[in-house]
Amino acid sequence: MPLEDRYGLPLSTSSDEAASAYREGIDLMLSGWTGTAETLERAIAADPGFALAHIARGRVHAFYQQGDLARQKAALARELVARRGTERERSHVETLALAIEGRLPEAIATMLKHVDAWPRDAVVLSLPLGAFGLFAFSGMADHDRARHQLCERVARHYGEDWWFLTMSGWAMTENGDVARGRAVTERGFNLRRTNAHAAHAVLHAMFEDGSIEEADRLVDDWILSYDRAGILHGHILWHQALGALEHGDAARALKIYADVLQPSATQAPPLNVVTDGASLLWRLSAYGHAVPRALWLEADTAAQKLFPKSSLPFADVHMALFAAATQNNEALAARLAVIEQRLAEGKLPAGPVVPAICRALAAFADEDYAACVQMLAPVLGEVVRIGGSHAQRELIEDTFIVALMCSGDVPRARTLLDARLHRRPSLRDTRWQATMA
């Protein structure tokens, strides 16, 4: 009888040890838990010819922007699966390899065909899901809906699976069905509490429904069980810092930054290092709180090493925050030139919203609030194209609201804030007090 993964799909290995370590490693990866890389290495050691273990290890390398190692693993997995692998495994390896190589349109097309044929292949299904998934970074304006629809299509194949409930619930939340999304996500979380993606998804639901105090308690209680090396450790505390800001507690937000988000303290993947740090410091400044310039300069130095060239629009927007805040006009101009060139060549799926945001952020930092409003107003509905979650993208709307206030259009700013409170009726938001004053 062939060995199988946890979802009942055959594995092309005769090693019980390799199969067991692979199943454990995949569960750790799907839950964002520590020990993933080490466990997959055990599977590889037990059966060096096991292609799925190699491609999974490559995906973990990719999480941490270890591009050369990830591509090497992808190439090796392709060779191995051609010699010893089923049709499903060959498609699995190819789909993950395309994602690792950054070939997003091909990866999405291959992923959709694969999921149609093997809907219970959770590793492949995980690729388009989440705020940093293939759909989110595709430039699609409807990627939140696309994730939700994909999950709905395959839901009957998963039942009460802890991983699927987590991700499908989060997809519901991001697509606007917050109450249902939170309930589904919490079901998954209760089935496996050692699941950072579930804790994270619940926090997103709490953000959307305004349950800030409840989210704060969740982080305080749950984070004790999660190692600082966990892939989402810093980001989960970033959510807590957002809650502190919504109550005007800048000191607590800055303490969280110093403890887990500052480049010298964090163990997060590069994309989170850049985006979490930049967005929190920018929010602090925008809401009228003092941010020591040294914090910006230190974080910018680290960010420039991690993302020296234009890459993902989501990263580019956050690099623009650094350039604007540090008045590094040369760096911003160089990045914008590349972005504009890619746009002109039709190689920027997210479209003109990316350079518009970057320019608006620079105008905001220069205190040219009227120009910021003028640049952002036409593209606010397109901000979703840069990817990330709604909680992350709200930074752009917040910048727009503050720019309206500072340019004298307080009634329009109040209209936007009233709409937010209508969406999030439990929210008691005091972050604007300094700015409004």
Secondary structure, 3 states (H helix, E strand, C coil): CCCECCCCCECCCCCHHHHHHHHHHHHHHHCCCCCHHHHHHHHHHHCCCCHHHHHHHHHHHHHCCCHHHHHHHHHHHHHHHHHCCCHHHHHHHHHHHHHHCCCHHHHHHHHHHHHHHCCCCHHHHHCCCCCCCCCHHHCCCCHHHHHHHHHHHHHHHCCCCHHHHHHHHHHHHHCCCHHHHHHHHHHHHHHCCCCHHHHHHHHHHHHHHCCHHHHHHHHHHHHHHCCCCCCCHHHHHHHHHHHHHHCCCHHHHHHHHHHHHCCCCCCCCHHHHHHHHHHHHHHHHHCCCCCCHHHHHHHHHHHHHHCCCCCCHHHHHHHHHHHHHCCCHHHHHHHHHHHHHHHHCCCCCCCCHHHHHHHHHHHHHCCCHHHHHHHHHHHHHHHHHHCCCHHHHHHHHHHHHHHHHHCCCHHHHHHHHHHHHHHCCCCCCCCCHHHHC
